[in-house]
Amino acid sequence: MILHILFRVFNYVKCSQNGSHVKRTTLHDLYEKQGQSPWYDNLCRPVTDLLPLIERGVRGVTSNPAIFQKAISTSNAYNDQFRELVQGGKDIESAYWELVVKDIQDACRLFEPIYDETDGGDGYVSVEVSPRLADDTQGTVDAAKWLHEVVDRPNVYIKIPATAACVPSVKEVISLGISVNVTLIFSLSRYEAVIDAYLDGLEASGLDDLSRVTSVASFFVSRVDTLVDGMLEKIGTPEALNLRGKAANAQAALAFQLYQKKFSGPRWEALVKKGAKKQRLLWASTSVKNPAYPDTLYVAPLVGPDTVSTMPDQALQAFIDHGTVGRTIDSNVPEAEGTYSALEKLGIDWSYVGSRLEDEGVVSFKKSFDSLLDSLQEKANSMKLVNL
C-alpha cells in the first residue's frame, strides 16, 4: 500500500515538473516565481486526500490540536485503530498520540519526494506538542524529543508554541538537531526572541553540518485584525475605522523586514558556512474571519521569497481560483510602518495585542485537546471499552 502511494506521489511530482498531465495552478507559480511555499493547514484520514493537493502545488502540511480534534471526533476513520489501542491496554491520551503519529508519518511519506527534491528545503509536516505544556520549558523539550523519535521521519517539524516559557525550549530542541515549527507568534518582539532562540540553538548544537536542522516561525495574521478591529471600533473615530483590516498585514510586513535583518551579517554568515538554513517566516491564520474582507486578504499581500503560507481550505481554494502572484510583502514598507505607528498613536498597545492573542491561542488549543480526549473517552465507552 505504502509503495503504491509513493509511486503515485512520485508521478504527481514528476508530472508537475515536466508540465504534462497536471494542470498548473497559482500555487506552482507562487513557489517557482516568487519562492514562497504554499502549505495546507489541515490533516485528516485518509491522508491520501492530500494527493490531489500535492498535484495542485501544495508543498507541506501544518496541523494543530484543533485540527486533530475536528478530524478524530467527526470521523469513523480512526475507530478501528482506536479500538485496537484501547483494547490493547492503552489509556485514552496514549491512544490519541498513536492516532496522531500515524497520520503524521503517513503524511510525511507523501511529502518526502518534495523534501528529497529540495534537499530538505521543503515538504514538511508539522505536529504540535501537547498544549498543556505551554508553560513548561523542560516538559516541552522532553515532548519534542519523544515526538521526533516516535515519528522518525526526516521531514517532520515538531511544533512548539512561542510562549515565554517555551522560547528557551526552542533553543534546546534546535541544539539537539531537531527541526522545529515555532507557532503562536503574534508580535514583533516575540518573533525576534524566536529568531534568537533558533540562532542560539544552532550555535549551541556543536554540529559541523547544520544543513538538516531547519525551522519555520509561524507568524499569525488574521487573528490580529480580529482583535485590533474590535479595539478600533470602540475608539470609533473616522481615522480609527479607516484602519480596520490593516493591522495584521502591516505587522507582517515589518516581520519580514526583521527577518531580512536578522538573517544577514557576520553572525549569520558564520552559521551559513556550516550549512545553516534560514528560519523561514510562515504566515499562519490566513483564513479571513470578517466576510466583508477579500478572501485572499492574508495570502496575496504577503508573498515574498523564502517564506511559507499555510492555508486552510477556504483560503487555499480562493487563492487557487483567483489569487494573483507577485512579490507584495515588501512592496510598500513605508505604508506598513505608517499604519503600525498610526495604530500606536490611537492607543493600540502592540504588546497587549500580542500577549492577549497568545493567551487566547494557548487556551483555545488546550480546550480542543481536552475536548478531544473527552470525546475519545465517550467513543471508548460507546464501543463498550474499558479505560485501563
Secondary structure, 3 states (H helix, E strand, C coil): CHHHHHHHHHHHHHHHHHCCCCCCCHHHHHHHHHCEEEEEECCCCCHHHHHHHHHCCCCCEECCHHHHHHHHHCCCCCHHHHHHHHHCCCCHHHHHHHHHHHHHHHHHHHHHHHHHHCCCCCCCEEEECCHHHCCCHHHHHHHHHHHHHHHCCCCEEEEEECCCCCHHHHHHHHHCCCCEEEEEECCHHHHHHHHHHHHHHHHHHCCCCCCCCCEEEEEECHHHHHHHHHHHHHHCCHHHHHCCCCHHHHHHHHHHHHHHHHCCCHHHHHHHCCCCCCCEEEEECCCCCCCCCCCCCCCHHHCCCCEEEEECHHHHHHHHHHCCCCCCCCCCHHHHHHHHHHHHHCCCCHHHHHHHHHHHHHHHHHHHHHHHHHHHHHHHHHCCCCCC
